[in-house]
Amino acid sequence: MAHTAPRRTALAPRRAGRRHPLVATLMALPLAALLLLVFDGWETVATQASSVGAMLGR
């Protein structure tokens, strides 16, 4: 059998739960910017943002 390194899960356990909203926003912004450049649609971005805002109740 091949010798493998032990797993390090005990040293750095993964946190369960939700991500902080700021972290989620920072992760989504590069993709949003790329889509904006590819599709060249400020109106589309504004429409989607207002739809998301309405869905969240704001």
N, CA, C and O atoms as a printed pandas DataFrame, in Angstrom:
     atom_number atom_name residue_name chain_id  residue_number  x_coord  y_coord  z_coord
0              1         N          MET        A               1    0.821   -1.186    0.000
1              2        CA          MET        A               1    0.000    0.000    0.000
2              3         C          MET        A               1    0.866    1.251    0.000
3              4         O          MET        A               1    1.960    1.267    0.563
4              5         N          ALA        A               2    0.369    2.269   -0.624
5              6        CA          ALA        A               2    1.102    3.536   -0.675
6              7         C          ALA        A               2    0.928    4.294    0.626
7              8         O          ALA        A               2   -0.147    4.299    1.227
8              9         N          HIS        A               3    2.005    4.932    1.046
9             10        CA          HIS        A               3    1.936    5.749    2.245
10            11         C          HIS        A               3    1.399    7.139    1.876
11            12         O          HIS        A               3    1.926    7.791    0.974
12            13         N          THR        A               4    0.376    7.578    2.561
13            14        CA          THR        A               4   -0.196    8.889    2.293
14            15         C          THR        A               4   -0.092    9.757    3.534
15            16         O          THR        A               4   -0.032    9.256    4.657
16            17         N          ALA        A               5   -0.071   11.031    3.323
17            18        CA          ALA        A               5    0.013   11.973    4.440
18            19         C          ALA        A               5   -1.319   11.996    5.195
19            20         O          ALA        A               5   -2.383   11.837    4.597
20            21         N          PRO        A               6   -1.250   12.191    6.490
21            22        CA          PRO        A               6   -2.502   12.256    7.253
22            23         C          PRO        A               6   -3.291   13.508    6.900
23            24         O          PRO        A               6   -2.722   14.526    6.507
24            25         N          ARG        A               7   -4.575   13.420    7.042
25            26        CA          ARG        A               7   -5.428   14.574    6.765
26            27         C          ARG        A               7   -5.283   15.601    7.869
27            28         O          ARG        A               7   -5.039   15.259    9.027
28            29         N          ARG        A               8   -5.434   16.860    7.501
29            30        CA          ARG        A               8   -5.240   17.932    8.466
30            31         C          ARG        A               8   -6.564   18.528    8.932
31            32         O          ARG        A               8   -6.591   19.688    9.343
32            33         N          THR        A               9   -7.634   17.793    8.882
33            34        CA          THR        A               9   -8.935   18.348    9.246
34            35         C          THR        A               9   -9.012   18.709   10.720
35            36         O          THR        A               9   -9.776   19.598   11.098
36            37         N          ALA        A              10   -8.239   18.038   11.555
37            38        CA          ALA        A              10   -8.295   18.332   12.983
38            39         C          ALA        A              10   -7.650   19.685   13.293
39            40         O          ALA        A              10   -8.026   20.343   14.263
40            41         N          LEU        A              11   -6.681   20.102   12.475
41            42        CA          LEU        A              11   -6.012   21.372   12.733
42            43         C          LEU        A              11   -6.824   22.567   12.261
43            44         O          LEU        A              11   -6.795   23.623   12.894
44            45         N          ALA        A              12   -7.537   22.417   11.172
45            46        CA          ALA        A              12   -8.313   23.523   10.626
46            47         C          ALA        A              12   -9.706   23.033   10.244
47            48         O          ALA        A              12   -9.991   22.819    9.065
48            49         N          PRO        A              13  -10.567   22.856   11.232
49            50        CA          PRO        A              13  -11.906   22.381   10.892
50            51         C          PRO        A              13  -12.680   23.432   10.109
51            52         O          PRO        A              13  -12.533   24.631   10.347
52            53         N          ARG        A              14  -13.481   22.988    9.201
53            54        CA          ARG        A              14  -14.276   23.907    8.385
54            55         C          ARG        A              14  -15.488   24.371    9.177
55            56         O          ARG        A              14  -16.193   23.575    9.796
56            57         N          ARG        A              15  -15.710   25.670    9.143
57            58        CA          ARG        A              15  -16.842   26.216    9.878
58            59         C          ARG        A              15  -18.136   25.919    9.149
59            60         O          ARG        A              15  -18.226   26.050    7.929
60            61         N          ALA        A              16  -19.108   25.527    9.896
61            62        CA          ALA        A              16  -20.427   25.310    9.324
62            63         C          ALA        A              16  -21.200   26.616    9.432
63            64         O          ALA        A              16  -20.970   27.400   10.353
64            65         N          GLY        A              17  -22.089   26.847    8.526
65            66        CA          GLY        A              17  -22.900   28.043    8.610
66            67         C          GLY        A              17  -22.810   28.881    7.359
67            68         O          GLY        A              17  -22.327   28.443    6.315
68            69         N          ARG        A              18  -23.288   30.098    7.499
69            70        CA          ARG        A              18  -23.355   30.994    6.354
70            71         C          ARG        A              18  -22.139   31.899    6.276
71            72         O          ARG        A              18  -21.462   32.159    7.270
72            73         N          ARG        A              19  -21.886   32.372    5.061
73            74        CA          ARG        A              19  -20.803   33.304    4.820
74            75         C          ARG        A              19  -21.251   34.705    5.196
75            76         O          ARG        A              19  -22.439   35.022    5.123
76            77         N          HIS        A              20  -20.319   35.532    5.592
77            78        CA          HIS        A              20  -20.633   36.933    5.874
78            79         C          HIS        A              20  -21.072   37.602    4.568
79            80         O          HIS        A              20  -20.471   37.342    3.525
80            81         N          PRO        A              21  -22.086   38.445    4.595
81            82        CA          PRO        A              21  -22.573   39.078    3.358
82            83         C          PRO        A              21  -21.498   39.868    2.606
83            84         O          PRO        A              21  -21.511   39.914    1.376
84            85         N          LEU        A              22  -20.584   40.477    3.326
85            86        CA          LEU        A              22  -19.521   41.228    2.665
86            87         C          LEU        A              22  -18.593   40.295    1.883
87            88         O          LEU        A              22  -18.161   40.626    0.779
88            89         N          VAL        A              23  -18.294   39.146    2.452
89            90        CA          VAL        A              23  -17.447   38.164    1.762
90            91         C          VAL        A              23  -18.156   37.649    0.518
91            92         O          VAL        A              23  -17.542   37.517   -0.541
92            93         N          ALA        A              24  -19.432   37.361    0.640
93            94        CA          ALA        A              24  -20.197   36.884   -0.512
94            95         C          ALA        A              24  -20.244   37.950   -1.609
95            96         O          ALA        A              24  -20.164   37.629   -2.795
96            97         N          THR        A              25  -20.374   39.204   -1.214
97            98        CA          THR        A              25  -20.393   40.296   -2.190
98            99         C          THR        A              25  -19.051   40.417   -2.893
99           100         O          THR        A              25  -19.000   40.579   -4.112
100          101         N          LEU        A              26  -17.964   40.338   -2.131
101          102        CA          LEU        A              26  -16.636   40.436   -2.738
102          103         C          LEU        A              26  -16.351   39.268   -3.673
103          104         O          LEU        A              26  -15.595   39.408   -4.635
104          105         N          MET        A              27  -16.952   38.120   -3.394
105          106        CA          MET        A              27  -16.773   36.974   -4.288
106          107         C          MET        A              27  -17.577   37.151   -5.569
107          108         O          MET        A              27  -17.148   36.695   -6.629
108          109         N          ALA        A              28  -18.726   37.801   -5.494
109          110        CA          ALA        A              28  -19.606   37.927   -6.657
110          111         C          ALA        A              28  -19.240   39.103   -7.555
111          112         O          ALA        A              28  -19.559   39.089   -8.744
112          113         N          LEU        A              29  -18.580   40.114   -7.013
113          114        CA          LEU        A              29  -18.294   41.313   -7.803
114          115         C          LEU        A              29  -17.441   41.068   -9.052
115          116         O          LEU        A              29  -17.759   41.629  -10.101
116          117         N          PRO        A              30  -16.381   40.264   -8.995
117          118        CA          PRO        A              30  -15.610   40.037  -10.242
118          119         C          PRO        A              30  -16.444   39.393  -11.344
119          120         O          PRO        A              30  -16.305   39.757  -12.512
120          121         N          LEU        A              31  -17.292   38.458  -10.997
121          122        CA          LEU        A              31  -18.153   37.827  -12.001
122          123         C          LEU        A              31  -19.151   38.839  -12.551
123          124         O          LEU        A              31  -19.411   38.866  -13.754
124          125         N          ALA        A              32  -19.705   39.662  -11.686
125          126        CA          ALA        A              32  -20.646   40.684  -12.139
126          127         C          ALA        A              32  -19.966   41.660  -13.100
127          128         O          ALA        A              32  -20.550   42.045  -14.113
128          129         N          ALA        A              33  -18.740   42.057  -12.783
129          130        CA          ALA        A              33  -18.010   42.972  -13.662
130          131         C          ALA        A              33  -17.716   42.317  -15.012
131          132         O          ALA        A              33  -17.830   42.961  -16.055
132          133         N          LEU        A              34  -17.343   41.055  -14.992
133          134        CA          LEU        A              34  -17.079   40.342  -16.242
134          135         C          LEU        A              34  -18.334   40.257  -17.097
135          136         O          LEU        A              34  -18.286   40.502  -18.302
136          137         N          LEU        A              35  -19.449   39.912  -16.481
137          138        CA          LEU        A              35  -20.701   39.827  -17.240
138          139         C          LEU        A              35  -21.107   41.189  -17.780
139          140         O          LEU        A              35  -21.645   41.291  -18.883
140          141         N          LEU        A              36  -20.849   42.228  -17.009
141          142        CA          LEU        A              36  -21.166   43.577  -17.470
142          143         C          LEU        A              36  -20.345   43.925  -18.709
143          144         O          LEU        A              36  -20.869   44.499  -19.663
144          145         N          LEU        A              37  -19.062   43.578  -18.695
145          146        CA          LEU        A              37  -18.218   43.863  -19.852
146          147         C          LEU        A              37  -18.582   43.013  -21.064
147          148         O          LEU        A              37  -18.572   43.496  -22.196
148          149         N          VAL        A              38  -18.902   41.746  -20.821
149          150        CA          VAL        A              38  -19.208   40.845  -21.936
150          151         C          VAL        A              38  -20.529   41.228  -22.604
151          152         O          VAL        A              38  -20.616   41.268  -23.831
152          153         N          PHE        A              39  -21.549   41.508  -21.805
153          154        CA          PHE        A              39  -22.878   41.768  -22.366
154          155         C          PHE        A              39  -23.172   43.252  -22.535
155          156         O          PHE        A              39  -24.181   43.617  -23.140
156          157         N          ASP        A              40  -22.298   44.119  -22.004
157          158        CA          ASP        A              40  -22.419   45.566  -22.179
158          159         C          ASP        A              40  -23.838   46.053  -21.877
159          160         O          ASP        A              40  -24.496   46.666  -22.717
160          161         N          GLY        A              41  -24.282   45.768  -20.672
161          162        CA          GLY        A              41  -25.658   46.116  -20.363
162          163         C          GLY        A              41  -25.852   46.765  -19.016
163          164         O          GLY        A              41  -26.176   46.082  -18.044
164          165         N          TRP        A              42  -25.662   48.069  -18.934
165          166        CA          TRP        A              42  -25.931   48.773  -17.669
166          167         C          TRP        A              42  -27.406   48.670  -17.303
167          168         O          TRP        A              42  -27.747   48.552  -16.126
168          169         N          GLU        A              43  -28.284   48.715  -18.307
169          170        CA          GLU        A              43  -29.717   48.623  -18.035
170          171         C          GLU        A              43  -30.069   47.253  -17.462
171          172         O          GLU        A              43  -30.892   47.141  -16.554
172          173         N          THR        A              44  -29.440   46.224  -17.999
173          174        CA          THR        A              44  -29.687   44.872  -17.504
174          175         C          THR        A              44  -29.231   44.728  -16.059
175          176         O          THR        A              44  -29.920   44.118  -15.242
176          177         N          VAL        A              45  -28.080   45.287  -15.751
177          178        CA          VAL        A              45  -27.571   45.226  -14.380
178          179         C          VAL        A              45  -28.520   45.964  -13.439
179          180         O          VAL        A              45  -28.821   45.469  -12.352
180          181         N          ALA        A              46  -28.988   47.134  -13.844
181          182        CA          ALA        A              46  -29.907   47.908  -13.005
182          183         C          ALA        A              46  -31.219   47.161  -12.805
183          184         O          ALA        A              46  -31.772   47.159  -11.705
184          185         N          THR        A              47  -31.718   46.529  -13.856
185          186        CA          THR        A              47  -32.963   45.764  -13.749
186          187         C          THR        A              47  -32.807   44.582  -12.814
187          188         O          THR        A              47  -33.672   44.325  -11.977
188          189         N          GLN        A              48  -31.700   43.861  -12.956
189          190        CA          GLN        A              48  -31.462   42.706  -12.091
190          191         C          GLN        A              48  -31.256   43.139  -10.638
191          192         O          GLN        A              48  -31.738   42.477   -9.719
192          193         N          ALA        A              49  -30.558   44.224  -10.435
193          194        CA          ALA        A              49  -30.335   44.711   -9.070
194          195         C          ALA        A              49  -31.649   45.103   -8.414
195          196         O          ALA        A              49  -31.862   44.816   -7.236
196          197         N          SER        A              50  -32.524   45.748   -9.156
197          198        CA          SER        A              50  -33.812   46.137   -8.581
198          199         C          SER        A              50  -34.673   44.905   -8.322
199          200         O          SER        A              50  -35.427   44.869   -7.349
200          201         N          SER        A              51  -34.564   43.895   -9.185
201          202        CA          SER        A              51  -35.324   42.654   -8.961
202          203         C          SER        A              51  -34.845   41.936   -7.710
203          204         O          SER        A              51  -35.652   41.440   -6.923
204          205         N          VAL        A              52  -33.523   41.881   -7.528
205          206        CA          VAL        A              52  -32.965   41.242   -6.328
206          207         C          VAL        A              52  -33.374   42.031   -5.084
207          208         O          VAL        A              52  -33.729   41.446   -4.060
208          209         N          GLY        A              53  -33.323   43.351   -5.178
209          210        CA          GLY        A              53  -33.751   44.182   -4.058
210          211         C          GLY        A              53  -35.213   43.963   -3.697
211          212         O          GLY        A              53  -35.561   43.906   -2.518
212          213         N          ALA        A              54  -36.070   43.840   -4.705
213          214        CA          ALA        A              54  -37.486   43.568   -4.446
214          215         C          ALA        A              54  -37.683   42.189   -3.842
215          216         O          ALA        A              54  -38.533   42.001   -2.972
216          217         N          MET        A              55  -36.889   41.218   -4.309
217          218        CA          MET        A              55  -37.003   39.863   -3.768
218          219         C          MET        A              55  -36.575   39.819   -2.306
219          220         O          MET        A              55  -37.140   39.065   -1.513
220          221         N          LEU        A              56  -35.571   40.632   -1.946
221          222        CA          LEU        A              56  -35.097   40.664   -0.558
222          223         C          LEU        A              56  -35.990   41.537    0.312
223          224         O          LEU        A              56  -35.817   41.578    1.530
224          225         N          GLY        A              57  -36.926   42.222   -0.286
225          226        CA          GLY        A              57  -37.856   43.023    0.491
226          227         C          GLY        A              57  -37.374   44.419    0.776
227          228         O          GLY        A              57  -37.749   45.001    1.794
228          229         N          ARG        A              58  -36.551   44.978   -0.092
229          230        CA          ARG        A              58  -36.047   46.341    0.123
230          231         C          ARG        A              58  -36.563   47.262   -0.919
231          232         O          ARG        A              58  -36.247   48.451   -0.904
